[in-house]
Amino acid sequence: MSERNLIPYILTAIGSVAGTVAVLGYYGYLHFAKPEDALLLSEFTMLKTVPGEDYKVSVKPADQIAQCIDGVLVLFDTKQKGLSGVLVDNRKQAVRCQLEAAQ
């Protein structure tokens, strides 16, 4: 019985994994999230509007823009290009929206 040298197999496996990760990263399929990429839902508050009562909001707009895409409210960050997300509730259900009817 001859013994096999397993070192080339191990090095090939490690090289294949490293090469795969490098190629996926190069083509943009991998994204390593940073803490500054996250928009926490706790940073947002819904102001309930009650007829006849006034509420105050800041004149300066937020850094996010909301758009209704396929019936789901999507937030886009204006300061960090490429950062976007779907607004969800505490049960990870997407906040729905509807387009205004054309008049």
KEROPA-521644 format. One line per 5 residues: number of its first residue (from 1); their letters; for each residue x, y, z of N, C-alpha, C, O. Coordinates in steps of 0.2 Angstrom, whole numbers, plus 5000, padded with zeros to 4 digits. Atoms other than C-alpha are relative to their C-alpha. Layout:
BEGIN
NUM = a = X Y Z X Y Z X Y Z X Y Z ~ ...
***
This chain:
BEGIN
1 = msern = 5004 4994 5000 5000 5000 5000 5004 5006 5000 5009 5007 5004 ~ 4996 4994 5001 5007 5017 4995 4996 5005 5004 4990 5006 5004 ~ 5003 4995 4996 5004 5032 5006 4999 5006 4995 5004 5008 4991 ~ 5001 4994 5004 4997 5048 4997 5002 5006 5004 5001 5007 5010 ~ 4998 4994 4997 5004 5065 5000 4993 5005 5000 4991 5007 4994
6 = lipyi = 5006 4997 5000 4988 5075 5005 5001 5008 5000 4997 5012 4999 ~ 4998 4993 5000 4997 5092 5006 4998 5004 4993 4995 5009 4993 ~ 5002 4997 5006 4994 5096 4987 4992 5001 5000 4990 5006 4997 ~ 5008 5000 5000 4975 5092 4989 4998 5006 5005 4993 5009 5003 ~ 5002 4995 4995 4974 5103 5005 5001 5007 4997 4997 5012 4997
11 = ltaig = 4998 4993 5003 4983 5118 4996 4995 5002 4994 4994 5007 4993 ~ 5005 4999 5006 4972 5116 4980 4993 5002 5003 4990 5006 5000 ~ 5007 4998 4997 4956 5117 4991 5000 5007 5003 4996 5010 5002 ~ 4999 4993 4998 4962 5132 5000 5001 5005 4995 4998 5011 4995 ~ 5000 4996 5006 4967 5140 4984 4994 5001 4996 4992 5007 4994
16 = svagt = 5006 5000 5003 4951 5136 4976 4995 5005 5004 4991 5009 5001 ~ 5004 4996 4996 4941 5144 4990 5002 5007 5000 4998 5012 4999 ~ 4998 4993 5001 4952 5160 4990 4999 5003 4993 4997 5008 4993 ~ 5001 4998 5007 4951 5161 4971 4993 5002 4999 4991 5007 4996 ~ 5007 4999 5001 4932 5159 4972 4998 5007 5003 4994 5011 5001
21 = vavlg = 5002 4994 4997 4930 5173 4985 5003 5006 4997 4999 5011 4996 ~ 4997 4995 5003 4942 5184 4976 4996 5002 4993 4995 5008 4992 ~ 5004 4998 5006 4932 5183 4959 4993 5002 5002 4991 5007 4999 ~ 5007 4997 4998 4915 5185 4968 5001 5007 5003 4996 5011 5001 ~ 4999 4994 4997 4922 5200 4977 5001 5005 4994 4999 5011 4994
26 = yygyl = 4998 4996 5005 4929 5207 4961 4994 5002 4995 4993 5008 4993 ~ 5006 4999 5004 4912 5206 4951 4994 5003 5005 4989 5004 5002 ~ 5005 4997 4996 4903 5213 4966 4994 4996 5003 4989 4998 5005 ~ 5005 5004 4997 4893 5198 4972 5001 4999 5008 4997 4997 5011 ~ 4999 5000 4992 4901 5200 4990 5000 5007 5002 5002 5011 4999
31 = hfakp = 5000 4994 4997 4897 5214 5001 5001 4999 5007 4997 4996 5011 ~ 4998 5001 4993 4905 5215 5018 4997 5007 5004 4999 5012 5003 ~ 5004 4995 4997 4892 5226 5028 5005 5003 5006 5008 5000 5010 ~ 4996 4996 4995 4900 5240 5039 4994 5003 5004 4988 5004 5002 ~ 5005 4997 4996 4890 5247 5054 4997 5007 4997 4992 5008 4998
36 = edall = 5002 4994 5003 4889 5264 5045 4995 4999 4994 4992 5004 4992 ~ 5004 5002 5005 4880 5255 5031 4992 4999 5002 4988 4999 4998 ~ 5006 5002 4997 4865 5251 5042 4996 5007 5002 4998 5011 5005 ~ 5004 4995 4998 4850 5262 5044 4995 4997 5005 4991 4992 5003 ~ 5004 5003 4995 4841 5258 5060 4993 5002 5000 4992 5008 5000
41 = lseft = 5007 4998 5000 4823 5258 5061 4998 5005 5006 4994 5009 5006 ~ 5001 4996 4994 4824 5266 5078 5002 5007 4999 5000 5012 5003 ~ 4998 4993 5002 4831 5281 5069 4994 5004 4997 4994 5010 4996 ~ 5006 4997 5003 4814 5284 5062 4994 5000 5005 4993 4995 5008 ~ 5006 5000 4996 4798 5289 5070 4994 5002 4996 4994 5006 4991
46 = mlktv = 5006 4998 5004 4780 5290 5063 4996 5005 5004 4995 5003 5010 ~ 5004 4995 4997 4771 5305 5067 4993 4999 4998 4991 5000 4992 ~ 5007 5001 5001 4752 5302 5069 4997 5006 4999 4997 5011 5003 ~ 5004 4993 5001 4742 5316 5061 4993 4999 5002 4989 4994 5001 ~ 5007 5000 4997 4726 5320 5070 4997 5006 4997 5000 5012 4998
51 = pgedy = 5003 4994 5003 4714 5332 5061 4999 5005 5006 4997 5004 5011 ~ 5001 4994 4995 4714 5349 5070 5006 5001 5004 5007 5006 5008 ~ 4994 4999 4996 4731 5346 5079 5006 5002 4995 5007 4999 4990 ~ 4994 4998 5003 4747 5354 5074 5006 4995 5002 5006 4993 5007 ~ 4994 5003 4998 4764 5345 5073 5005 5004 4997 5005 5007 4992
56 = kvsvk = 4994 4996 5003 4781 5352 5070 5005 4995 4998 5007 4990 5001 ~ 4994 5004 5003 4795 5345 5059 5005 5005 4998 5004 5010 4997 ~ 4994 4996 5002 4812 5351 5054 4999 5002 4993 4996 4999 4989 ~ 5000 4997 5007 4814 5362 5039 5005 4996 4996 5004 4995 4990 ~ 4994 5003 5004 4830 5353 5034 4997 4993 4999 4995 4989 5003
61 = padqi = 5003 5006 5002 4825 5337 5025 5005 4994 5002 5011 4996 5004 ~ 4996 5006 4998 4832 5319 5030 5005 4999 4994 5004 5001 4988 ~ 4995 5002 5005 4847 5311 5021 4997 4994 4995 5000 4992 4991 ~ 5003 5005 5004 4835 5298 5014 4994 5002 4996 4991 5007 4997 ~ 5005 4999 5004 4823 5298 5000 4996 4994 4999 4999 4988 4998
66 = aqcid = 5004 5006 5001 4808 5286 4999 4997 5000 4993 4995 5005 4991 ~ 5003 5001 5007 4801 5279 4983 4995 4994 5001 4997 4989 5004 ~ 5004 5006 5000 4787 5267 4980 5001 4996 4994 5000 4998 4988 ~ 4998 5004 5006 4793 5253 4969 4997 4993 5001 4998 4990 5006 ~ 5004 5006 5000 4782 5238 4965 4996 4999 5007 4995 4994 5009
71 = gvlvl = 5004 5000 4994 4771 5243 4980 5003 4999 5007 5000 4998 5012 ~ 4996 5000 4994 4785 5243 4993 5004 5006 5001 5006 5009 4996 ~ 4997 4994 4999 4792 5258 5001 5008 4999 5001 5010 4995 5005 ~ 4993 5001 5000 4811 5259 4997 5003 5006 5002 5002 5012 4999 ~ 4996 4994 4998 4823 5271 5006 5007 5000 4996 5010 4995 4996
76 = fdtkq = 4994 4999 5003 4838 5278 4996 5004 5005 5004 5001 5010 5006 ~ 4996 4995 4996 4852 5287 5006 5004 5004 4995 5007 5002 4990 ~ 4997 4995 5005 4858 5303 4997 5007 5001 5002 5011 5004 4997 ~ 4993 4998 4999 4875 5304 5006 5004 4994 4999 5010 4995 4996 ~ 4996 5006 5001 4881 5286 5004 4997 4997 4993 4992 4993 4994
81 = kglsg = 5003 5003 5007 4878 5281 4985 5000 4992 5001 5005 4989 5003 ~ 5001 5007 5000 4872 5264 4983 4997 4997 5006 4995 4991 5006 ~ 5004 5003 4994 4864 5262 5000 4993 5001 5000 4990 5007 4999 ~ 5007 4999 5001 4846 5258 4999 4997 4994 5004 5001 4989 5006 ~ 5003 5005 4996 4834 5247 5009 4993 5000 5000 4990 5006 4998
86 = vlvdn = 5007 5000 5000 4816 5242 5011 4998 5001 5007 5001 4998 5012 ~ 5002 4998 4993 4807 5249 5026 4995 4994 5002 4990 4992 4999 ~ 5004 5005 4997 4800 5235 5037 4998 5001 5007 5001 5006 5010 ~ 5002 4999 4993 4791 5233 5053 5004 4995 5004 5009 4992 5002 ~ 4996 5004 4996 4797 5224 5068 4999 4992 4999 5003 4988 5002
91 = rkqav = 5001 5007 5002 4791 5207 5061 5003 4999 4993 5001 4994 4989 ~ 4997 5001 5006 4801 5210 5045 4995 5000 4994 4997 4997 4989 ~ 5004 4999 5006 4786 5214 5034 5001 5006 4997 5001 5012 5000 ~ 4999 4994 5004 4788 5226 5021 4994 5005 5000 4989 5003 5000 ~ 5005 4995 5000 4779 5243 5022 4998 5001 4993 5002 5003 4989
96 = rcqle = 5003 4999 5006 4767 5244 5008 4999 5007 4998 4998 5011 5003 ~ 5002 4993 5003 4763 5260 4997 4997 4999 4994 4997 4994 4991 ~ 5004 5000 5006 4752 5264 4983 5002 5006 4996 5002 5011 4999 ~ 4999 4995 5005 4755 5275 4968 4994 5005 5000 4988 5002 5000 ~ 5006 4995 5001 4744 5291 4967 4996 4998 4994 5000 4997 4988
101 = aaq = 5004 5001 5006 4730 5288 4955 5001 5006 4995 5000 5012 4997 ~ 4999 4994 5005 4733 5299 4939 4993 5003 4999 4988 5000 4998 ~ 5006 4996 5000 4720 5313 4938 5000 5003 4993 4995 5006 4991
***
